[in-house]
Amino acid sequence: MKILLICANGLSTSILMQKMEKWGDQQDIDLSVKAVPIGGYEGIYQDYDCILVAPQISYKLDEVKTNAVGKPVGKIESVDYGMGNVDNIMKNVYRYIEKGV
């Protein structure tokens, strides 16, 4: 599974990206995660199974949904983001994919 994280500038999100990839290894799930700033997703989102918007730019969620046609897009909850709660984040990823939102 390939997940694209969209953030403001990438610093804290790159830490989350590493935690998510480690979680995938521990769960024996082929998980590839990439973090990009808000201006860098439009040319690459097609290559990902799910797109997540970081809480600090959650006001851009509708814009990303509009632009990322055909891809499930959701936001990362602030508490899960701050605590690096990958279990909850991945539960939401599966829900977003299932619903196609």
The 8 nearest C-alpha neighbors of each residue, nearest first, counted from 0:
[[1, 30, 29, 31, 48, 2, 47, 28],
 [0, 2, 31, 47, 48, 32, 30, 3],
 [3, 1, 32, 49, 47, 50, 48, 31],
 [2, 4, 50, 33, 32, 34, 51, 47],
 [5, 3, 34, 51, 52, 33, 50, 35],
 [6, 4, 52, 35, 36, 37, 34, 53],
 [7, 5, 36, 53, 37, 9, 8, 35],
 [6, 8, 36, 37, 9, 56, 55, 5],
 [9, 7, 36, 6, 10, 35, 37, 12],
 [10, 8, 12, 13, 6, 36, 11, 35],
 [9, 11, 13, 12, 8, 14, 7, 6],
 [12, 10, 14, 13, 9, 15, 8, 6],
 [11, 13, 15, 9, 14, 10, 16, 34],
 [12, 14, 16, 15, 10, 11, 9, 34],
 [15, 13, 11, 12, 17, 16, 18, 10],
 [14, 16, 12, 18, 13, 17, 83, 19],
 [15, 17, 13, 19, 14, 18, 32, 12],
 [16, 18, 20, 14, 15, 19, 21, 13],
 [19, 17, 15, 21, 16, 20, 22, 14],
 [20, 18, 22, 16, 17, 21, 85, 15],
 [19, 21, 23, 17, 22, 18, 30, 16],
 [20, 22, 24, 18, 23, 19, 17, 25],
 [23, 21, 19, 25, 20, 24, 18, 26],
 [24, 22, 28, 20, 26, 30, 21, 25],
 [23, 25, 27, 21, 22, 26, 28, 20],
 [26, 24, 22, 23, 27, 21, 28, 20],
 [25, 27, 23, 28, 24, 22, 21, 29],
 [28, 26, 24, 25, 23, 29, 22, 30],
 [29, 27, 23, 26, 30, 24, 25, 0],
 [28, 30, 0, 23, 27, 31, 24, 1],
 [31, 29, 0, 23, 28, 1, 20, 32],
 [30, 32, 1, 0, 2, 20, 29, 33],
 [33, 31, 2, 16, 1, 3, 30, 20],
 [32, 34, 3, 4, 2, 35, 16, 31],
 [35, 33, 4, 5, 13, 3, 9, 12],
 [36, 34, 5, 39, 9, 6, 4, 40],
 [37, 35, 6, 8, 7, 39, 38, 5],
 [36, 38, 39, 5, 6, 7, 40, 35],
 [39, 37, 36, 40, 41, 35, 7, 5],
 [38, 40, 36, 37, 35, 41, 42, 43],
 [39, 41, 43, 44, 42, 38, 37, 35],
 [42, 40, 43, 44, 39, 67, 66, 38],
 [41, 43, 40, 44, 39, 45, 46, 38],
 [42, 44, 45, 40, 41, 46, 39, 47],
 [45, 43, 46, 40, 47, 41, 42, 67],
 [46, 44, 43, 47, 70, 67, 42, 48],
 [45, 47, 44, 43, 48, 1, 3, 2],
 [48, 46, 1, 45, 2, 49, 44, 3],
 [47, 49, 1, 2, 0, 70, 46, 50],
 [50, 48, 2, 71, 47, 72, 70, 3],
 [49, 51, 72, 3, 2, 4, 71, 73],
 [52, 50, 4, 73, 74, 72, 5, 3],
 [51, 53, 74, 5, 4, 75, 57, 73],
 [52, 54, 6, 75, 55, 56, 5, 74],
 [55, 53, 57, 56, 77, 75, 76, 52],
 [54, 56, 53, 57, 7, 6, 58, 77],
 [55, 57, 58, 54, 59, 53, 7, 6],
 [58, 56, 54, 59, 60, 55, 52, 53],
 [57, 59, 56, 60, 61, 55, 54, 62],
 [60, 58, 57, 62, 56, 61, 63, 52],
 [61, 59, 63, 57, 62, 58, 64, 52],
 [62, 60, 64, 63, 59, 65, 58, 57],
 [61, 63, 65, 59, 64, 60, 66, 58],
 [62, 64, 66, 60, 65, 61, 67, 59],
 [65, 63, 61, 67, 62, 66, 72, 60],
 [66, 64, 62, 63, 67, 61, 68, 60],
 [65, 67, 63, 64, 68, 62, 41, 61],
 [68, 66, 64, 63, 65, 70, 69, 44],
 [69, 67, 66, 70, 65, 64, 71, 45],
 [68, 70, 67, 71, 99, 45, 100, 64],
 [69, 71, 68, 67, 72, 49, 48, 99],
 [72, 70, 100, 99, 49, 96, 95, 50],
 [73, 71, 50, 100, 51, 64, 49, 70],
 [74, 72, 51, 52, 50, 95, 71, 75],
 [73, 75, 52, 51, 53, 76, 57, 54],
 [74, 76, 53, 54, 52, 80, 51, 77],
 [75, 77, 79, 78, 80, 74, 54, 88],
 [78, 76, 80, 54, 79, 81, 75, 53],
 [77, 79, 81, 80, 76, 82, 84, 83],
 [80, 78, 84, 82, 76, 77, 81, 83],
 [79, 81, 77, 83, 78, 82, 76, 75],
 [82, 80, 78, 79, 83, 77, 84, 76],
 [81, 83, 79, 84, 80, 78, 77, 85],
 [82, 84, 80, 79, 81, 85, 15, 18],
 [85, 83, 79, 82, 86, 87, 88, 80],
 [84, 86, 88, 87, 83, 89, 19, 22],
 [87, 85, 89, 84, 88, 90, 22, 79],
 [88, 86, 90, 89, 85, 84, 91, 79],
 [87, 89, 85, 91, 90, 86, 92, 84],
 [88, 90, 92, 91, 86, 87, 85, 93],
 [91, 89, 87, 93, 92, 88, 86, 94],
 [90, 92, 94, 88, 89, 93, 95, 87],
 [91, 93, 89, 95, 94, 90, 96, 88],
 [94, 92, 96, 90, 91, 95, 97, 89],
 [93, 95, 91, 97, 92, 96, 98, 90],
 [96, 94, 92, 98, 100, 93, 97, 99],
 [97, 95, 99, 93, 94, 98, 71, 92],
 [96, 98, 94, 95, 99, 93, 100, 92],
 [99, 97, 95, 100, 96, 94, 71, 93],
 [98, 100, 96, 71, 97, 95, 70, 72],
 [99, 71, 95, 98, 72, 96, 73, 70]]
